[in-house]
Amino acid sequence: MSQDIKKDNMLENSFLASLERHRALFATVDKYQSEAMQLLVACQKALKSGGKVIWCGNGGSAADAQHLAAEFVVRYKLERGPLASIALTTDTSILTAHSNDYHFDTVFERQVQALCKPEDVVIGLTTSGTSPNINLALQAANEIGAYTVALTGREGGLVKDIANLPIIIANDETARIQEAHMFIGHWLCEAIDLAIEKGE
């Protein structure tokens, strides 16, 4: 067998192995339905009371935070008005100024202190549950009186004891945890659209 064929087989096997790990996790995602419904109710309450949904995360979770904030503000499927939502990962001047002048651990906490109100929902995405900047942001939101949610993984880390609603994806692979987070986020957008369509 040539080296090229061996490499092709390795790549094909890698693809299928990754897909199988995805399938194995998603076979268990139905157990998070109750927590997802609590998240939906919290977001509906916030939006109806003039609040907003605030997102934060690091790395790939930062991209997921921005993605989901965009689904709220622009649209998901339904043609509707914008929904108040913001990702704390997008203002490069704030991110770099704060990290330079103070510390990266408090980069989201500072923004929560500036922007968050008691009627808001603050959602932190951290696959490990141990990201200091997410944990401090949720602590600050708790002090303000906002409703806090952690989309996390593994065993929940420190954040499970900080958030009002920890949604812990019981898996050790970062990519799989993030895929589950995005499923829940996309379902949340779909459910909010359905509720608006029904006039709820």
N, C-alpha and C positions, 0 to 999 in steps of 0.2 A: 504494500500500500504506500503510495507516494505521500510525501510530507503535506502537500496541498490537500489531499483527500482527508488525511488525519486531522488537519486544522479545520476543514469544513465539518467533519463529524463532531469535533469538539465544540464548535460554535453552535451547531444544531442541537447538540445535547444540552449545552448551556441555556439556549433559548427555551427548550422544553422543561428543563429543571426549574428555571425561573418561573415559567408559567404554572408549573405544578405547585410551587410554593405560594404563588398568588391564589390559585384555586383553593388550596388547603386553608388559607386564612379566610377567604371570602365565604367558605362553607360555614364559618362560625360568626359572620358579621351580624346575623339576625339577632344575636344575643345583646347587641347594643341598641336595639330598637327603642327600649324604654328610655335610655339616656338621650337618644336622638330626639324623642318626642319632648322631653324636658327642655332640651335646647331650643326646639321650635317654639314652644310656649314662651320661653324667656325672650326670644327675639321678637316674637309677635307683640308681647307686652311692651317691650322697649320701643318698638317702632310706633305703636299706637299712642304711647304716652309722650311722643316727641323726642324720644331718645334715639340712640344710634348703636350700631354694632361695630366694635373696635377689634381689629385683628393684629396679632404680632407673632413673629416667628423668626428663626435664624436659618440661613442657607436655603435649602429646598423648601423648608417650612415658611420662610419669608416670601418665596415665590407663590406658595399656596395661599398665604394670607392676602397678598395683593390680588391674586386671581379671584378669590371669593369676594373680596370687597368690590371688585369690578362687576361681578355678577349681580350684586345688590344694587349698585349705583346705576349701571347701564340697563341690563336686563338679563334674564336667564332664558326663558321661553316666551313667557307672556308679554304682550305689549302693555306696559304699565308705566306708571310714574317712577322716578328714581326712589330708591330706599336709602336712608341715611346710613352710610357705612364708610369706614376709613381703615387703611392699613398703616401702621406706625413704622413701616419699613421703607417708605418711598421718598422721604424728604432727605436728600443727601446732605444738605447744609446742616440740618438738625443732627443727623446721625454722626457726621464727621466733627462738627463743633463740640457736641457733647462728649463724644469719645475722646477727643483731643484735650478738652478743658477739664473733664471730670473722669469718667470711667465707663467702659462699654457695658458693665454690669447694670448700670442705671439708665441706659439710653432709652428704654421703653417706659420705665418708671417715671422719668421726668415728663415725658409726653402725656402719660396718663394723668399726672398731677395737673398738667396744663389744660387738657382737653376733655377729660372724663367727667360725667355728671352722674348723680345717683340713679337716674332712669336708664342708663346705658347698660349694655352687655359687653364685657371684655373677654375675648377668646384668645388664649395663648396656645400656640402649637409648638410642642416640644416632644420629640420622639423618645427622649430619655427621661423627661420629667425633672432633670437636674440643671437646666439652663438658668443661671442666676438672673439674667435680664428678664426672662419670662416670669420667673417666680416673684421677683421684686415688683414687676408691673402688676401682677395679679394681687399681691399684697396691698399695693397702693390703691388699686381699684376697690378692694374690700374696705379699706379705710374710708373711701369716699361714699361707699354704700351701693356701688354698682354690683351687678350680678356677674360672677366670674366663672369661666368655663376653661378647662384644660383639655385639649385634644392631645393625648400623650400615648405612651406605649410601654413595652417591657412590664415592669411591676409598678409603674406610676411615679417612681421617684419622689422627690420632696413635694412636687406640685400637687400630688393627690390630696395632700393635707392642707393645701392653700385654697384651691378652687372650690367654689360652691358646688360645681358639677364637674368632677373629673370623669372623662371618657377614656378609659385605659384599654388600648388595643393590645391584647395579650400576645405579643410577638416580639422577637429579639432582632428582627431585620429591619433596618431603617426604611428601606424602600417599600417594604410591604406595609409598614405602619403608615407611611405617608399616603400610600394608595388607599388605605382604609379611611384616613382622614379626609381625603378628597371625595371619596364616595359619600361620606356623611355630609360634607359641605355641599356637594352637588344635590344630594337629596334635600337638604335644608332649603336650598334655593327653589327646588321644584315644589316642595310643600308650601312654602310661603306664596309662590305663584298660585297654587291651587286654592289656598285660603282666600287670597285677594279675588280670584275669579268667582268664588262662591259668596263674596261679600263679607267675609269674616274678619 
